[in-house]
Amino acid sequence: MAFTKYILPALAAATTVYAQCNQSKVTIQNQGDATALQNCESINGDVTIAPQASGQIQLNGVQRITGDFTVNNATGLTALTSDQLSSIGGRWVLQDLTILSTLQFDSLTSVGTIEWTALPALQALSFGQGITKAQNVGISNTQLANLDGIELMQVQALDINNNNFMTDINVNNLKNITGITNFGANGQSLSIKFPNLQGAGNMTFRNISNLEMPSLARINGALGLFGNAFQTFSAPNLTVINGDLSINNCDNLNNLTMPELGGVNGGFGLANNPKLSNLNGFPGLQVVAGAIDVSGPVSKFSLPKLRDARGLFNFQTTENFDCSAFQKDKDSRVIKGTYKCLAKQQKPGGADSTSTASSSSSSSTGKSGAGHLEINIPAALTLGSLLVGYLMV
């Protein structure tokens, strides 16, 4: 009788807990549903917080979610917290949570993919341990001022856009971004610092006020700087860009240096940078596989170690400029494509433009290995388009 009275109910309770923890899909509609999961050390499936959830949801006791953790369109949710959750194996989706102002996870360190979109009341993250592992991170349309609490060492895709209140990003431990980096349409005063970043894939930075990557040695893709407000950009240890280098519409840029850059395995393009007059900051550049397409008020421009420029060469400036050094490179077939060097142009333009006025110029035609330089990263990248290539990893 004692066995029947005590043991069987205990077994029944254990069976119930096991069943709750091992459902392929768990839905939380209110705090009562969340509390019922507190004895689950691991939820072996997906967890969804339903749209009708409101107020604060505390997911305490749970240490692991092996699948996705999704909260979508819960417009009455104000706070989402957890005391012991340390890992989310799949996607962490937070979307259209209009009054969510508290995101507190005391133990969380690992997430498969972060996808946060339209969290207009979220101003800060409260991650006690800091997220040190994630494959992809996409954060869009929040009130976050920084990314404190996201302390990655490596990531595949990093897409931070349309966060108008964001002013400072310093991911001190980040050493490698294997895929796409995209920053755009954030706060106009945004300062980005990656002090220990050594390698990256395609990188695009738009509308930022400061960019520091002193340890960056290799970009396995393109580097694009567009419409930024900084006056100085230096990549002192960058040796190779395996894609295009494009720097356009940076109104305040007056100092640009990449002293160790030896190769650009794409195009080399600079345009519409009205204060950039000195382009002697590439003393080690030897190889450009695509077009060299430079225009603007440039009075100093030299590539003293250039030995192989495989595409067209177009340089147009409003200033006086002696083209003889580049003409020599063309004559010796260092420059192998169509060649144009035009000084004192009223409207200096790209490779497809026509001369406007010139007192010192030289040009010649030839079979070009590349056309007009275009950056290979779209002007506007959405979170979905950036991550679609990585979510299957």
C-alpha positions as CSV (number, residue, x, y, z in Angstrom):
1,M,0.0,0.0,0.0
2,A,2.8,2.4,0.9
3,F,4.4,1.8,-2.5
4,T,1.1,2.5,-4.2
5,K,0.4,5.6,-2.1
6,Y,3.7,7.4,-2.5
7,I,5.8,5.9,-5.3
8,L,3.2,5.8,-8.1
9,P,2.2,9.4,-7.7
10,A,5.8,10.4,-7.8
11,L,6.4,8.4,-10.9
12,A,3.3,10.0,-12.5
13,A,4.7,13.5,-11.6
14,A,8.0,12.6,-13.1
15,T,6.4,11.3,-16.2
16,T,4.5,14.6,-16.6
17,V,7.6,16.7,-16.2
18,Y,9.5,14.5,-18.7
19,A,6.6,14.9,-21.2
20,Q,6.6,18.7,-20.7
21,C,10.4,19.0,-21.2
22,N,10.5,16.8,-24.3
23,Q,7.8,18.3,-26.5
24,S,8.9,19.3,-29.9
25,K,7.0,22.6,-29.5
26,V,6.2,24.3,-26.2
27,T,3.9,27.3,-26.2
28,I,3.8,29.8,-23.3
29,Q,0.7,31.9,-23.1
30,N,1.1,33.3,-19.6
31,Q,3.3,33.1,-16.5
32,G,1.5,30.0,-15.3
33,D,2.7,28.1,-18.4
34,A,6.2,29.4,-17.8
35,T,6.2,28.3,-14.1
36,A,5.0,24.8,-15.1
37,L,8.4,24.4,-16.9
38,Q,10.6,25.3,-14.0
39,N,11.6,21.7,-13.3
40,C,12.8,21.2,-16.8
41,E,16.6,21.4,-16.8
42,S,16.4,21.2,-20.6
43,I,13.6,21.8,-23.1
44,N,14.3,19.5,-26.0
45,G,12.5,21.4,-28.7
46,D,11.2,24.9,-29.7
47,V,9.7,27.4,-27.2
48,T,7.3,30.0,-28.4
49,I,5.8,32.8,-26.3
50,A,2.3,33.4,-27.7
51,P,1.1,36.9,-28.9
52,Q,-1.4,37.1,-26.0
53,A,1.3,36.9,-23.4
54,S,1.5,40.2,-21.4
55,G,3.4,41.8,-18.5
56,Q,6.5,40.0,-17.4
57,I,7.3,36.4,-18.4
58,Q,9.9,34.7,-16.1
59,L,11.3,31.5,-17.5
60,N,13.1,30.4,-14.4
61,G,14.7,27.0,-13.7
62,V,15.2,26.1,-17.4
63,Q,18.9,25.8,-18.3
64,R,18.8,24.9,-22.0
65,I,16.5,25.2,-25.0
66,T,17.8,23.0,-27.7
67,G,15.6,24.5,-30.5
68,D,14.3,28.0,-31.3
69,F,13.1,30.5,-28.8
70,T,10.5,32.8,-30.5
71,V,8.5,35.7,-29.3
72,N,6.6,37.4,-32.0
73,N,3.9,40.1,-31.9
74,A,3.4,39.9,-28.1
75,T,2.5,43.6,-28.0
76,G,1.6,43.5,-24.3
77,L,4.9,41.9,-23.1
78,T,7.0,44.3,-21.0
79,A,9.7,42.1,-19.6
80,L,11.3,38.7,-20.5
81,T,13.7,37.3,-17.9
82,S,15.4,34.0,-16.9
83,D,17.7,33.2,-14.0
84,Q,19.3,29.9,-15.3
85,L,18.9,29.7,-19.0
86,S,22.5,29.3,-20.4
87,S,22.0,28.3,-24.0
88,I,19.6,28.5,-26.9
89,G,20.5,26.0,-29.6
90,G,18.6,27.5,-32.5
91,R,17.3,31.0,-33.4
92,W,16.4,33.5,-30.7
93,V,13.7,35.5,-32.4
94,L,12.2,38.7,-30.8
95,Q,10.0,40.6,-33.2
96,D,7.4,43.3,-33.0
97,L,7.4,43.6,-29.2
98,T,6.4,47.2,-29.0
99,I,6.6,47.8,-25.2
100,L,9.3,45.2,-24.2
101,S,11.7,47.3,-22.1
102,T,13.5,44.6,-20.0
103,L,15.5,41.7,-21.4
104,Q,17.3,40.1,-18.4
105,F,19.1,36.7,-18.8
106,D,21.5,36.2,-15.9
107,S,23.2,33.0,-17.1
108,L,22.9,33.1,-20.9
109,T,26.2,32.6,-22.8
110,S,25.3,30.8,-26.0
111,V,22.8,31.3,-28.8
112,G,22.6,29.8,-32.3
113,T,21.3,32.9,-34.0
114,I,20.1,36.3,-32.7
115,E,17.3,37.8,-34.7
116,W,15.8,40.9,-33.0
117,T,13.5,43.2,-35.0
118,A,11.2,46.0,-34.0
119,L,11.8,46.4,-30.3
120,P,11.3,50.1,-30.0
121,A,11.2,50.3,-26.2
122,L,14.3,48.2,-25.5
123,Q,17.1,50.5,-24.4
124,A,19.6,48.2,-22.7
125,L,20.5,44.5,-22.3
126,S,21.0,42.8,-19.0
127,F,23.0,39.7,-19.6
128,G,24.8,38.8,-16.4
129,Q,27.4,36.4,-18.0
130,G,27.5,37.9,-21.4
131,I,26.7,36.1,-24.7
132,T,30.1,34.8,-25.9
133,K,28.9,32.4,-28.6
134,A,26.5,33.0,-31.5
135,Q,26.7,32.1,-35.2
136,N,24.8,35.1,-36.5
137,V,23.6,38.3,-34.9
138,G,21.0,40.6,-36.4
139,I,19.6,43.6,-34.5
140,S,17.2,46.1,-36.1
141,N,14.9,48.9,-35.0
142,T,15.6,49.1,-31.3
143,Q,16.4,51.8,-28.8
144,L,19.6,50.1,-27.8
145,A,22.5,52.6,-27.2
146,N,25.2,49.8,-27.3
147,L,25.7,46.1,-27.5
148,D,27.0,45.6,-23.9
149,G,26.3,42.0,-22.9
150,I,27.1,40.6,-26.4
151,E,30.8,39.6,-26.0
152,L,31.5,37.3,-28.9
153,M,34.9,36.0,-29.9
154,Q,33.7,34.8,-33.4
155,V,30.6,35.3,-35.5
156,Q,29.5,34.4,-39.0
157,A,27.2,37.4,-39.8
158,L,26.8,40.7,-37.9
159,D,24.0,42.9,-39.1
160,I,23.2,46.0,-37.0
161,N,20.9,48.5,-38.7
162,N,18.2,51.1,-38.0
163,N,18.9,51.5,-34.4
164,N,18.6,55.3,-34.2
165,F,19.8,55.6,-30.6
166,M,22.9,53.5,-30.9
167,T,26.0,55.5,-30.1
168,D,28.7,53.0,-29.1
169,I,29.8,49.5,-30.0
170,N,32.9,48.0,-28.6
171,V,33.1,44.2,-28.9
172,N,36.5,43.8,-27.3
173,N,36.8,40.0,-27.6
174,L,35.7,39.7,-31.2
175,K,38.6,38.2,-33.3
176,N,36.9,36.9,-36.5
177,I,33.8,37.6,-38.5
178,T,33.7,34.9,-41.2
179,G,30.8,36.2,-43.2
180,I,29.0,39.6,-43.6
181,T,29.4,42.6,-41.4
182,N,26.8,45.4,-42.0
183,F,26.2,48.6,-40.1
184,G,23.8,51.1,-41.5
185,A,21.1,53.7,-40.5
186,N,22.0,53.6,-36.8
187,G,22.7,56.7,-34.7
188,Q,24.6,59.4,-36.6
189,S,27.2,59.6,-33.7
190,L,27.8,55.8,-33.7
191,S,31.4,54.9,-32.8
192,I,32.5,51.3,-33.6
193,K,35.5,49.7,-32.1
194,F,36.8,46.2,-32.8
195,P,40.2,46.4,-31.1
196,N,41.1,42.7,-31.5
197,L,39.4,41.9,-34.8
198,Q,41.9,40.1,-37.0
199,G,39.8,38.7,-39.9
200,A,36.5,39.4,-41.6
201,G,34.4,38.7,-44.7
202,N,32.4,41.3,-46.5
203,M,32.3,44.5,-44.5
204,T,29.9,47.5,-45.0
205,F,29.8,50.6,-42.8
206,R,27.3,53.4,-43.4
207,N,26.6,56.6,-41.5
208,I,28.9,56.2,-38.6
209,S,31.2,58.7,-36.9
210,N,34.1,56.6,-35.9
211,L,35.6,53.2,-37.0
212,E,38.6,51.6,-35.3
213,M,39.9,48.1,-36.4
214,P,43.6,48.4,-35.5
215,S,44.3,44.6,-35.5
216,L,42.5,43.8,-38.7
217,A,44.9,41.9,-41.0
218,R,42.7,40.3,-43.7
219,I,39.3,40.8,-45.3
220,N,38.0,37.8,-47.2
221,G,35.6,39.9,-49.2
222,A,34.8,43.6,-49.8
223,L,35.3,46.6,-47.7
224,G,32.8,49.5,-48.2
225,L,32.7,52.8,-46.4
226,F,29.7,54.9,-47.5
227,G,28.4,58.2,-46.2
228,N,30.4,58.2,-43.0
229,A,31.2,61.2,-40.8
230,F,34.6,60.3,-39.6
231,Q,37.6,62.4,-40.5
232,T,40.2,59.7,-40.3
233,F,40.3,56.0,-41.1
234,S,43.3,53.9,-40.7
235,A,43.8,50.1,-41.0
236,P,47.4,49.9,-39.9
237,N,47.7,46.1,-40.1
238,L,45.5,45.3,-43.0
239,T,47.4,43.3,-45.7
240,V,44.8,42.0,-48.1
241,I,41.2,42.7,-49.3
242,N,39.8,39.7,-51.3
243,G,37.2,41.9,-52.9
244,D,36.4,45.5,-53.7
245,L,37.6,48.5,-51.7
246,S,35.0,51.3,-52.1
247,I,35.1,54.6,-50.2
248,N,32.3,57.0,-51.3
249,N,30.5,60.0,-50.0
250,C,32.5,60.5,-46.8
251,D,32.1,64.2,-46.5
252,N,34.6,64.8,-43.7
253,L,37.3,62.2,-44.5
254,N,40.7,63.9,-44.9
255,N,43.1,61.2,-43.7
256,L,43.1,57.7,-45.1
257,T,45.9,55.2,-44.6
258,M,46.4,51.5,-45.1
259,P,50.2,51.3,-45.0
260,E,50.5,47.4,-45.1
261,L,47.9,46.8,-47.7
262,G,49.5,44.7,-50.5
263,G,46.7,43.4,-52.5
264,V,43.1,44.2,-53.5
265,N,41.6,41.2,-55.3
266,G,38.7,43.3,-56.6
267,G,38.3,47.0,-57.6
268,F,39.9,50.0,-55.9
269,G,37.4,52.9,-55.9
270,L,37.1,56.2,-54.3
271,A,34.6,59.0,-55.2
272,N,32.7,62.0,-53.7
273,N,35.0,62.5,-50.7
274,P,35.3,66.3,-50.9
275,K,38.0,66.7,-48.3
276,L,40.2,63.8,-49.3
277,S,43.1,65.5,-51.1
278,N,46.0,63.1,-50.2
279,L,45.9,59.5,-51.3
280,N,49.5,58.6,-50.5
281,G,48.3,56.3,-47.8
282,F,48.8,53.1,-49.8
283,P,52.6,52.8,-50.0
284,G,52.6,49.0,-50.1
285,L,49.9,48.3,-52.6
286,Q,51.2,46.0,-55.3
287,V,48.2,44.2,-56.9
288,V,44.7,45.4,-57.9
289,A,42.8,42.7,-59.7
290,G,39.9,44.9,-60.8
291,A,39.5,48.5,-61.8
292,I,41.3,51.5,-60.2
293,D,38.6,54.2,-60.3
294,V,39.4,57.4,-58.3
295,S,37.9,60.9,-58.6
296,G,37.8,64.0,-56.4
297,P,39.8,67.0,-55.3
298,V,43.0,64.9,-55.0
299,S,46.4,66.6,-55.3
300,K,48.5,63.8,-54.1
301,F,48.1,60.2,-55.3
302,S,50.8,57.6,-55.6
303,L,51.1,53.8,-55.7
304,P,54.9,53.4,-55.6
305,K,54.9,49.6,-55.4
306,L,52.2,48.9,-57.9
307,R,53.3,46.0,-60.2
308,D,50.0,44.5,-61.4
309,A,46.8,46.5,-62.1
310,R,44.6,44.2,-64.2
311,G,41.6,46.3,-64.8
312,L,41.0,49.8,-66.1
313,F,42.6,52.8,-64.6
314,N,40.6,56.0,-64.2
315,F,41.9,59.0,-62.1
316,Q,40.2,62.4,-62.4
317,T,40.9,65.3,-60.2
318,T,40.0,69.0,-59.9
319,E,43.6,69.8,-58.9
320,N,46.9,70.2,-60.7
321,F,48.4,66.8,-61.0
322,D,51.4,65.2,-62.8
323,C,50.2,62.0,-64.5
324,S,53.7,60.9,-65.6
325,A,54.2,58.2,-62.9
326,F,50.9,56.5,-63.8
327,Q,51.6,57.0,-67.5
328,K,54.9,55.1,-66.9
329,D,52.9,52.3,-65.3
330,K,50.7,52.2,-68.3
331,D,53.6,52.2,-70.8
332,S,55.3,49.3,-68.9
333,R,52.0,47.4,-68.8
334,V,51.8,47.5,-65.0
335,I,48.3,48.9,-65.8
336,K,46.8,46.5,-68.3
337,G,43.4,48.0,-68.9
338,T,42.0,51.2,-70.4
339,Y,43.9,54.2,-69.0
340,K,42.7,57.7,-68.2
341,C,44.4,60.3,-66.0
342,L,42.8,63.8,-66.1
343,A,43.8,66.8,-64.0
344,K,42.0,70.1,-63.4
345,Q,38.5,68.7,-64.2
346,Q,35.5,70.8,-63.3
347,K,33.5,67.7,-62.6
348,P,35.8,64.7,-62.1
349,G,33.9,61.5,-62.5
350,G,34.1,57.7,-62.7
351,A,35.4,55.6,-65.5
352,D,32.3,56.1,-67.7
353,S,32.4,59.9,-67.4
354,T,33.7,62.3,-70.1
355,S,36.3,65.0,-69.5
356,T,35.1,68.5,-68.7
357,A,38.3,70.6,-68.9
358,S,41.9,69.7,-68.7
359,S,45.3,71.3,-68.7
360,S,47.2,68.2,-67.9
361,S,45.9,64.8,-68.9
362,S,46.8,61.6,-70.5
363,S,44.6,58.7,-71.7
364,S,44.8,55.6,-73.8
365,T,42.6,52.8,-74.7
366,G,43.1,49.1,-74.4
367,K,41.3,45.9,-73.6
368,S,40.1,46.3,-70.0
369,G,40.1,43.5,-67.5
370,A,37.3,45.1,-65.5
371,G,34.5,47.6,-66.0
372,H,33.2,50.4,-63.8
373,L,33.8,49.6,-60.2
374,E,30.8,48.6,-58.2
375,I,30.8,47.4,-54.6
376,N,29.5,43.8,-54.4
377,I,27.4,44.5,-51.3
378,P,23.9,45.9,-51.9
379,A,23.1,49.5,-50.8
380,A,20.4,48.3,-48.4
381,L,20.7,45.0,-46.7
382,T,17.8,43.5,-44.6
383,L,18.3,41.1,-41.7
384,G,16.8,38.3,-43.7
385,S,18.9,38.7,-46.7
386,L,22.1,38.9,-44.6
387,L,21.3,35.8,-42.6
388,V,19.7,33.6,-45.2
389,G,23.0,32.1,-46.2
390,Y,24.0,31.2,-42.7
391,L,20.8,29.9,-41.1
392,M,21.4,26.5,-42.6
393,V,24.8,26.1,-40.9
